[in-house]
Amino acid sequence: MADDKTRDKASTLLRLHQAPELLTVVNVWDVISARTVAAVDGTTALATASHSIAATYGYDDGENIPVDLMLEMAGRIAASTDLPVTADLEGGYGDPAETVRRAIGLGIVGANIEDQMRPLAEAAGNVEKIMKAAEQEGVDFVLNARTDAFVKGRDRDQGEVLADAVERGKAFLEAGAPVVFVPARLDEAQVSTLVEAFGPQRLTMIGIPGVPSLARLQELGVARVSYGPMSQNVALTALQELVEDVHRGGGVPSTMRILN
C-alpha cells in the first residue's frame, strides 16, 4: 500500500489533468534534469522520458534497457522532488501491471504505457490490470494509456489511423484509464475529433513542431502536452554548440546560468 505522500501526489496529478488549464510537462531523464525543471516557476509536475533514460545508460529505446535500471532512475527522480512524477514505462516490460505496481512503490504516481498495437482486447485488458493494481495500492494513478496507432500507421490511410486511435482510446478509457496519449503530429481537425470522442481533458499529446499552439490546444480541451526525448535533445544541442564554439576559439556563453 502506498504511503500518504504518494497518494497525495497522485491525487494532485489527477487534478492537474482534469483542470481546464493545459498541463505541460517538459520531460526529464535524471536527478539534475529533474531538479532543474522543477526549479522553474510554473512547473507543477514532472514526466520522465524512457528514450532519454535509456540513452543516459547507453541503451537504444524500445525496452532494451533492463526494467530495474529504468525503475531505479524513475525512483531517484521521484525522490528528488516534491512534485508529482509520471514515468514513461514503454510497453510495461512484459508485465505492465507489475511494473506499475513497482513504480508506485518508488513514488511514481502516473505512467505512459504503450499499446504497441497489440490486439485491442489484450491492450485494454492491460489497462484494466494496471488500474486494478493501482487501486490495490490506494492511489489515483494517472495512467496515460498510449496508442501507437499513428506511430505504427504512417504508411496507412490517415483517416483509418484516426479511427483506430479513437476506437482504442475509447476502449482504454472504458477500461479505467483517466487519459489517453496519442503521439503524432496531429492537426487541429484530428485533435478536435479525438477530444470529441474521448471528452475534454482526456487527450494528451506530444508537443512536436507542427501541432497547434499550446493556447489553441487548451481551447480545444486537451489535458496535457509533453515533450518526450526532445528536451534531452535540446540540452545536448546546447552542449554540442558549446563544443563547436570552443573549437572556434570561443567559450562558455555569457547567458549560462549556475544551476548546480
C-alpha positions as CSV (number, residue, x, y, z in Angstrom):
1,M,0.0,0.0,0.0
2,A,1.3,3.4,-1.0
3,D,2.2,5.9,1.7
4,D,0.2,9.2,2.3
5,K,2.7,11.3,0.4
6,T,2.4,9.2,-2.7
7,R,-1.3,9.1,-2.5
8,D,-1.4,12.9,-2.2
9,K,0.9,13.3,-5.2
10,A,-1.3,11.0,-7.3
11,S,-4.4,13.0,-6.4
12,T,-2.6,16.2,-7.3
13,L,-1.5,14.8,-10.7
14,L,-5.0,13.6,-11.5
15,R,-6.4,17.1,-10.7
16,L,-3.8,18.7,-12.9
17,H,-5.0,16.6,-15.8
18,Q,-8.7,17.2,-15.1
19,A,-8.3,21.0,-14.8
20,P,-9.3,23.1,-17.8
21,E,-5.8,24.6,-17.9
22,L,-3.5,22.7,-20.1
23,L,-0.8,20.8,-18.2
24,T,2.6,21.0,-19.8
25,V,5.5,18.7,-18.7
26,V,9.0,19.1,-20.1
27,N,10.4,15.6,-19.8
28,V,13.4,14.8,-17.6
29,W,15.9,11.9,-17.5
30,D,18.0,12.1,-14.3
31,V,18.0,13.8,-11.0
32,I,19.8,17.0,-12.2
33,S,17.5,17.5,-15.1
34,A,14.5,16.9,-12.8
35,R,15.7,19.4,-10.2
36,T,16.5,21.9,-13.0
37,V,13.0,21.7,-14.5
38,A,11.3,21.6,-11.1
39,A,13.0,24.9,-10.1
40,V,11.4,26.8,-12.9
41,D,8.3,28.8,-11.8
42,G,5.1,27.4,-13.1
43,T,6.3,23.7,-13.1
44,T,3.6,21.7,-11.4
45,A,4.6,18.1,-12.4
46,L,7.4,16.1,-13.9
47,A,7.5,13.4,-16.5
48,T,10.3,11.1,-17.4
49,A,11.3,10.2,-20.9
50,S,12.1,6.5,-21.5
51,H,14.1,7.2,-24.6
52,S,16.2,9.7,-22.7
53,I,16.8,7.5,-19.7
54,A,17.8,4.6,-21.9
55,A,20.2,6.9,-23.8
56,T,21.7,8.0,-20.5
57,Y,22.6,4.4,-19.7
58,G,23.7,3.7,-23.3
59,Y,20.7,1.7,-24.5
60,D,18.6,2.1,-27.5
61,D,14.9,3.0,-27.0
62,G,12.3,0.2,-27.2
63,E,12.6,-1.7,-23.9
64,N,16.3,-2.6,-24.5
65,I,17.1,-1.1,-21.1
66,P,16.6,-3.5,-18.1
67,V,13.4,-2.7,-16.3
68,D,15.3,-2.5,-13.0
69,L,17.5,0.3,-14.4
70,M,14.5,2.2,-15.8
71,L,12.7,2.0,-12.4
72,E,15.8,2.9,-10.4
73,M,16.2,6.2,-12.3
74,A,12.4,6.9,-12.1
75,G,12.6,6.3,-8.4
76,R,15.6,8.6,-8.0
77,I,13.8,11.3,-9.9
78,A,10.6,10.9,-7.7
79,A,12.7,11.1,-4.5
80,S,14.4,14.3,-5.7
81,T,11.3,16.4,-5.8
82,D,8.1,17.3,-4.0
83,L,6.2,17.5,-7.3
84,P,4.2,14.5,-8.7
85,V,6.2,12.4,-11.2
86,T,4.8,10.4,-14.1
87,A,7.1,7.9,-15.8
88,D,7.3,6.7,-19.3
89,L,7.4,2.9,-18.9
90,E,7.3,2.0,-22.6
91,G,5.1,-1.1,-23.0
92,G,5.5,-2.3,-19.4
93,Y,8.5,-4.6,-19.9
94,G,6.5,-7.8,-20.3
95,D,4.2,-7.2,-17.2
96,P,2.7,-3.8,-17.3
97,A,0.6,-4.2,-14.1
98,E,3.6,-5.4,-12.0
99,T,5.9,-2.7,-13.5
100,V,3.4,-0.1,-12.5
101,R,3.0,-1.6,-9.0
102,R,6.8,-1.4,-8.6
103,A,6.8,2.1,-9.8
104,I,4.2,3.2,-7.3
105,G,6.3,1.7,-4.6
106,L,9.1,4.1,-5.7
107,G,6.8,7.2,-5.5
108,I,5.7,7.3,-9.2
109,V,2.1,8.4,-9.5
110,G,1.5,8.2,-13.2
111,A,2.8,6.4,-16.3
112,N,2.7,6.1,-20.0
113,I,2.1,2.6,-21.2
114,E,2.3,1.9,-24.9
115,D,-0.3,-0.4,-26.5
116,Q,2.3,-1.3,-29.3
117,M,-0.8,-2.1,-31.4
118,R,-1.4,-5.3,-29.6
119,P,-4.8,-6.8,-30.2
120,L,-7.3,-4.4,-28.7
121,A,-8.7,-6.9,-26.1
122,E,-5.2,-7.6,-24.8
123,A,-4.3,-3.9,-24.7
124,A,-7.5,-2.9,-22.9
125,G,-7.0,-5.8,-20.6
126,N,-3.6,-4.5,-19.6
127,V,-5.1,-1.1,-18.8
128,E,-7.7,-2.8,-16.6
129,K,-5.0,-4.8,-14.8
130,I,-2.9,-1.7,-14.3
131,M,-5.8,0.3,-12.8
132,K,-6.7,-2.6,-10.5
133,A,-3.1,-2.8,-9.3
134,A,-3.1,1.0,-8.6
135,E,-6.4,0.7,-6.8
136,Q,-4.9,-2.0,-4.6
137,E,-2.0,0.3,-3.8
138,G,-4.6,3.0,-2.8
139,V,-3.6,5.7,-5.4
140,D,-5.5,7.7,-8.0
141,F,-2.9,6.6,-10.6
142,V,-2.8,8.6,-13.8
143,L,-2.3,6.0,-16.4
144,N,-1.6,7.8,-19.7
145,A,-2.7,5.0,-21.9
146,R,-0.8,5.4,-25.1
147,T,-2.0,4.1,-28.5
148,D,0.6,3.7,-31.2
149,A,-2.0,3.9,-34.0
150,F,-0.2,6.9,-35.6
151,V,3.3,5.8,-34.7
152,K,2.9,2.5,-36.5
153,G,0.4,3.7,-39.1
154,R,2.5,6.2,-41.1
155,D,2.0,4.3,-44.3
156,R,-1.7,3.8,-43.9
157,D,-4.7,6.0,-44.8
158,Q,-4.7,8.6,-42.1
159,G,-8.4,8.6,-41.8
160,E,-8.3,4.9,-40.9
161,V,-5.5,5.5,-38.5
162,L,-7.5,8.2,-36.7
163,A,-10.5,5.9,-36.5
164,D,-8.2,3.3,-34.9
165,A,-6.9,5.8,-32.4
166,V,-10.5,6.8,-31.5
167,E,-11.5,3.1,-31.0
168,R,-8.5,2.2,-29.0
169,G,-8.6,5.3,-26.9
170,K,-12.2,4.9,-26.0
171,A,-11.6,1.2,-25.0
172,F,-8.7,2.3,-22.7
173,L,-11.0,4.9,-21.1
174,E,-13.7,2.4,-20.6
175,A,-11.1,0.1,-19.0
176,G,-10.3,2.8,-16.4
177,A,-7.5,4.9,-17.8
178,P,-8.1,8.6,-17.0
179,V,-6.3,9.9,-20.1
180,V,-5.1,8.7,-23.5
181,F,-1.9,9.6,-25.2
182,V,-1.9,9.8,-29.0
183,P,1.7,10.8,-30.0
184,A,1.7,12.2,-33.5
185,R,1.9,15.4,-35.5
186,L,-1.9,16.0,-35.1
187,D,-3.6,18.8,-36.9
188,E,-6.5,20.8,-35.4
189,A,-9.2,18.7,-37.0
190,Q,-7.6,15.5,-35.7
191,V,-7.3,16.9,-32.2
192,S,-11.0,18.0,-32.3
193,T,-12.1,14.6,-33.4
194,L,-10.1,12.9,-30.6
195,V,-11.3,15.3,-27.9
196,E,-14.9,14.9,-29.1
197,A,-14.5,11.1,-28.9
198,F,-12.8,11.0,-25.5
199,G,-14.3,14.0,-23.8
200,P,-12.4,17.2,-22.6
201,Q,-9.3,16.7,-20.6
202,R,-8.9,13.1,-21.7
203,L,-6.4,13.5,-24.6
204,T,-2.7,14.0,-24.1
205,M,-0.3,14.9,-26.9
206,I,3.4,15.4,-27.7
207,G,4.5,19.0,-28.4
208,I,6.3,18.4,-31.7
209,P,6.7,21.1,-34.3
210,G,3.6,21.4,-36.5
211,V,0.9,20.7,-33.9
212,P,-1.4,23.6,-32.9
213,S,-0.2,26.1,-30.3
214,L,-0.5,25.4,-26.6
215,A,-3.1,28.1,-26.3
216,R,-5.2,26.5,-29.0
217,L,-4.8,23.0,-27.6
218,Q,-6.1,24.3,-24.3
219,E,-9.1,25.9,-26.1
220,L,-9.8,22.5,-27.8
221,G,-9.8,20.7,-24.4
222,V,-6.5,18.8,-24.5
223,A,-5.4,17.7,-21.0
224,R,-1.6,17.6,-21.3
225,V,1.3,18.2,-23.6
226,S,4.7,16.5,-23.0
227,Y,8.0,16.6,-25.0
228,G,9.5,13.2,-24.8
229,P,13.2,13.0,-25.7
230,M,13.2,16.4,-27.3
231,S,14.1,18.1,-24.0
232,Q,17.3,16.0,-23.8
233,N,18.0,16.7,-27.5
234,V,17.7,20.5,-26.7
235,A,20.2,20.1,-23.8
236,L,22.6,18.0,-25.9
237,T,22.3,20.5,-28.8
238,A,23.4,23.2,-26.4
239,L,26.4,21.1,-25.3
240,Q,27.4,20.4,-28.8
241,E,27.1,24.1,-29.7
242,L,29.4,24.9,-26.8
243,V,32.0,22.4,-28.1
244,E,31.7,23.9,-31.6
245,D,32.2,27.4,-30.2
246,V,35.3,26.3,-28.1
247,H,36.8,24.8,-31.3
248,R,36.3,28.2,-33.0
249,G,38.2,29.8,-30.1
250,G,35.2,30.9,-28.1
251,G,33.9,29.6,-24.8
252,V,31.1,29.4,-22.3
253,P,28.3,31.8,-23.3
254,S,27.5,34.8,-21.1
255,T,23.9,33.6,-20.8
256,M,25.0,30.5,-18.8
257,R,23.2,30.0,-15.5
258,I,24.7,28.4,-12.4
259,L,22.2,25.7,-11.7
260,N,24.0,23.2,-9.6
